[in-house]
Amino acid sequence: MVKRRVWALVAWGLGALFLLVWLFVGAGTQWFGLASLWEEASSPWNYHYTSTWDPVVSRVRGLSIAWGHGPVEVRSSPSSQVVVTEYAGETLQGEAKLRLSSSRGVLRIQWDRSPLGLSSFLPQEKRLVVEVPVEVATQLREFTCENLSGSITVDRITAQETCVRSGSGDLFLSGLQGETIQVSTNSGALRWQGGAAQDLEVELGSGSGELVNVEAEACRLSTVSAPVTYTGSGRQMEVCTVSGPVRAELSACPEEGTFQAVSGSLEVALPENPGFEARCQSLSGTFVSEFPGKSAQGVLYGAGGPLLQFSTTSGDVHIQRRSGSAL
């Protein structure tokens, strides 16, 4: 009996020693190479192809991107060249690779090299990363980025005319500036942090929208069924929604504003100001204003002046005082 116990203890000791050695060797070799295999299998972008464009040799006044499927990232960079990197889950050959060309100073990046771009109708996904030198990124005449079914991320790009569109992907924008900016997505969400435009147009379908610290001379926001929050300024505001609630928190009272809704609610938060007039027409929606001064059609606050017009079928309208406004 004693011998059996001794042999059992010896066996347990050898087993524990073997386990410790296995763990030590495995950790030092990335688990015998299995970790790297797992990383390769889990990453959808195992292959990448990089191209560069020297703006000194061939000036870049505009950037146009037409992508098919997969995420697109465009950002300013301290690099002296435009760096274009294409990622894929499998080897790309021939016409499957992106096309990089230039015409009249506009650098064009297209989904593939086929004459008709037919591969964009295939389910294959590719990721695109474009790094633009700061000197170029802040002085573009035009910037266009379109994606059929992938997300778009744009960081610190300034252009006279800007258009960012995605069919079904989310949009992530930061520091986007320009004279004219158009942003739209059918079913994706919009997240925009910091930006400015003289003429701004935002169109959303079923994806939500959140715009923070965005300044515009003329601002047009439209949504079908998704909630939208706009924080910033707009001298001329135009808002249209079907069923999605819209909230505009403004740093100053607009000089004029038109707000329309079917069943979606409309909320406008204003700071203290000399005065404005708000008129509301609605079949069954309620109208509430935290600013005093009633009129026949809504509110006449202070000295009057700017006219804000609200029109809804069943959506409610609420004019709020911004937090911190004097009573």
Number of C-alpha atoms within 10 A of each C-alpha: 5 7 8 9 10 11 11 12 12 12 12 12 12 12 12 12 12 12 12 12 12 13 12 12 13 15 13 11 12 12 14 12 12 12 14 13 11 10 11 13 12 10 11 15 16 14 14 16 14 12 13 14 19 13 18 9 7 13 15 24 18 24 22 19 20 20 27 27 24 20 21 25 17 21 17 20 19 10 12 17 18 22 17 19 17 20 22 20 17 14 12 16 7 9 14 17 19 24 14 17 13 16 9 10 15 19 21 17 21 19 24 21 17 16 7 8 17 13 16 20 10 9 11 14 20 25 21 25 17 22 21 26 19 19 14 23 25 18 16 20 20 19 23 18 22 22 23 18 23 22 25 24 19 20 19 19 24 26 25 18 19 26 17 21 22 24 19 20 24 25 25 17 22 20 16 21 24 25 17 19 26 18 19 23 28 19 20 22 25 25 16 22 17 17 21 21 25 17 19 24 18 18 19 24 23 18 22 23 25 16 20 18 18 23 24 24 16 20 22 20 22 23 28 22 19 22 22 23 18 20 19 19 23 27 18 18 22 18 20 22 28 20 19 25 22 27 20 23 22 21 17 16 25 19 14 19 21 17 23 24 27 20 19 26 23 26 20 19 21 21 16 17 14 11 16 21 21 23 17 20 17 18 11 12 18 15 18 14 19 14 18 11 15 13 12 8 12 19 23 20 19 14 11 15 15 17 18 22 18 21 21 25 16 17 24 22 26 16 19 17 18 17 10 8 10 9 8
